[in-house]
Amino acid sequence: MRKLIGEILAARGFVAPPVIEEAFRKQGEGDRRRIGEILRASGVATADQIGFALAEQAGFPLVEKDLTARQDLSILARFPIFLARRFNALPLFVENDHLIVATADPDDRLLLNQLFLLYGATVVPLMLDEKRVTELINNAYSRIETTEGTLNEEEFRDMADEEGGALPDLIDSNDEAPLIRFVNAMVAKAVKERASDIHFESFEDEMFVRFRRDGKLYVVQKVPKAAQAGLITRIKIMARLNIAEKRLPQDGNIKIRVAGNDIDFRVSTLPSVHGESVVLRILDKTTLQLSLDNCGFNQRDLKIMRQMIRKKHGIFLVTGPTGSGKTTTLYSALTEINSPDVKIITEEDPVEYHLKGINQIHINPKIGLTFAAGLRHILRQDPDIIMVGEIRDRETADIAIQASLTGHLVFSTLHTNDAPSAFTRLIDMEVEPFLIASTVIGVLAQRLVRKLCTHCREPYHPDPSILRELGLDPNEYRDHLFYQAVGCERCAHTGYQGRTGIFELLIVDDDTRRAVMNRQDASVLKKIAAASGMLTLREDGAMKAVKGITSPDEVLLRTQEDA
């Protein structure tokens, strides 16, 4: 005997039995709506919950994770994305001659008939919230492998004069021109593989397309030389750059929809001896998780960071090379302390991500808006917290110090190898040591290390010499299992998936202030900070290797200068 929808909803814990009984009572009093419709209208059950109950009633019990785990991408060839968007429906899988379909409207007869004609199977509609169906459509079609094909000179010979505007959603773009198809495919592939940058590099005989994934570059395509001019022109058109200017570098931006998400690209062109090269920095807000909890801090440093960013005045510096995650850490800190009763102003070069509720200024030295000039005007805007993208010169440093002395909390970055070197760098800028000692409250040095792929990582015992390099006692960790990279399909055979931070957090105490006042070098400051509990970059990385987050080899590679 077939179960009633109410019984299934109660059994799954979606709706309490008394609520279902009330819905039955309404039906008995003349309400002609179905039980599911009554429960949904009253707000006690969602469309998804009712959909799962209907699927179970039809003999196909499903749970939330089945929507992606059981998705059969091969069946989508018969149901192109334009149909999926038109009907807001997605075929999930076929089981026992039944086609399970996610849809916002399970009573759409035109959809059901269309699916029956295409698949020749009995259609079982799974009713879901309209937004949820759209997410499933974007996710499914973005996972379908893009076939770029081998490019040839004949296809690309006359493409230099192409014209075009902003791209539609790249997943269902049907542009016929090979050049446009290729650029679309590269962009969609890069976003799907979570690359941070796309490099179009011009060489003597050909052009390389390389992706930077987790900090490393990989060649993904070689382009014939004949296609180079047309390819660069196409990207310039998308970024609204001057296609006639080939002798000077240019910067621009592109906004494209990929799998239903708005993705921003920062575009940079650079002339070289073999023609222009272009780099697209991918700024994907959908993958950005701005929280100190997601940065990779250990419990001690996380607690101290939260104390630091809530101080009323002072300068907090983040140091490290380009691409070490400094901006993300600062954005995470600002996001955590952002509230309606606090005014935060940032000046950046450029503004990478737009943060709600925070005033952000794009520095433009060409018109005289430098960090120093912008900082002067920011102080007239009555801010509580200021973020300066980078302290590059004495003028900016002096104004930042004055801002902190007048009751402002200032965040900024420096390019130094470790935390103690930040003080010597400021002294090299001819900033007075007593001003540094009285304003700087903390310095955070950081790097990014690749995280091991949890699907293929392999346990092993490192050589004792490796443990000694990490600063670990080989006798203490003789029986401890570490992990090394292997490689599988899920991590593109790299052995790594994603990155996390390793940190060196120096808190300025009385001993540190005295050392700065006496112009002590970085090695002395490092010993003082270590005595107060600071972990070096390598020591923090070693702890992450001990926990299996990353490999010993990766830590040694990223902290070579910390030996």
HELIX and SHEET records of a PDB file:
HELIX    1   1 ILE A    5  ALA A   11  1                                   7    
HELIX    2   2 PRO A   17  GLY A   28  1                                  12    
HELIX    3   3 ILE A   35  ALA A   41  1                                   7    
HELIX    4   4 ALA A   47  GLN A   57  1                                  11    
HELIX    5   5 ASP A   66  ALA A   69  1                                   4    
HELIX    6   6 LEU A   73  ARG A   78  5                                   6    
HELIX    7   7 ILE A   81  PHE A   87  1                                   7    
HELIX    8   8 ARG A  109  TYR A  119  1                                  11    
HELIX    9   9 GLU A  130  ARG A  143  1                                  14    
HELIX   10  10 GLU A  153  PHE A  156  1                                   4    
HELIX   11  11 LEU A  170  ASP A  172  5                                   3    
HELIX   12  12 PRO A  178  LYS A  192  1                                  15    
HELIX   13  13 LYS A  225  ALA A  227  5                                   3    
HELIX   14  14 GLN A  228  MET A  238  1                                  11    
HELIX   15  15 LYS A  285  THR A  287  5                                   3    
HELIX   16  16 LEU A  292  ASN A  294  5                                   3    
HELIX   17  17 GLN A  299  MET A  308  1                                  10    
HELIX   18  18 LYS A  326  ILE A  337  1                                  12    
HELIX   19  19 PRO A  365  ILE A  367  5                                   3    
HELIX   20  20 PHE A  371  ILE A  378  1                                   8    
HELIX   21  21 LEU A  379  GLN A  381  5                                   3    
HELIX   22  22 ARG A  394  LEU A  405  1                                  12    
HELIX   23  23 SER A  421  ASP A  428  1                                   8    
HELIX   24  24 PRO A  433  THR A  439  1                                   7    
HELIX   25  25 PRO A  464  LEU A  470  1                                   7    
HELIX   26  26 GLU A  489  CYS A  491  5                                   3    
HELIX   27  27 ASP A  510  MET A  517  1                                   8    
HELIX   28  28 ALA A  522  ALA A  531  1                                  10    
HELIX   29  29 LEU A  537  VAL A  546  1                                  10    
HELIX   30  30 PRO A  552  ARG A  558  1                                   7    
HELIX   31  31 GLN A  560  ASP A  562  5                                   3    
SHEET    1   A 3 ALA A  89  GLU A  95  0                                        
SHEET    2   A 3 HIS A  98  THR A 103 -1                                        
SHEET    3   A 3 THR A 122  MET A 127  1                                        
SHEET    1   B 6 LYS A 216  PRO A 224  0                                        
SHEET    2   B 6 GLU A 206  ARG A 213 -1                                        
SHEET    3   B 6 ASP A 197  SER A 202 -1                                        
SHEET    4   B 6 GLY A 275  LEU A 283 -1                                        
SHEET    5   B 6 ASN A 261  SER A 272 -1                                        
SHEET    6   B 6 GLN A 250  VAL A 258 -1                                        
SHEET    1   C 7 ASN A 359  HIS A 362  0                                        
SHEET    2   C 7 ILE A 344  GLU A 348  1                                        
SHEET    3   C 7 ILE A 385  VAL A 388  1                                        
SHEET    4   C 7 LEU A 409  LEU A 414  1                                        
SHEET    5   C 7 GLY A 314  THR A 319  1                                        
SHEET    6   C 7 VAL A 440  LEU A 452  1                                        
SHEET    7   C 7 TYR A 496  ILE A 507 -1                                        
SHEET    1   D 2 GLU A 458  TYR A 460  0                                        
SHEET    2   D 2 PHE A 482  GLN A 484 -1                                        
END                                                                             
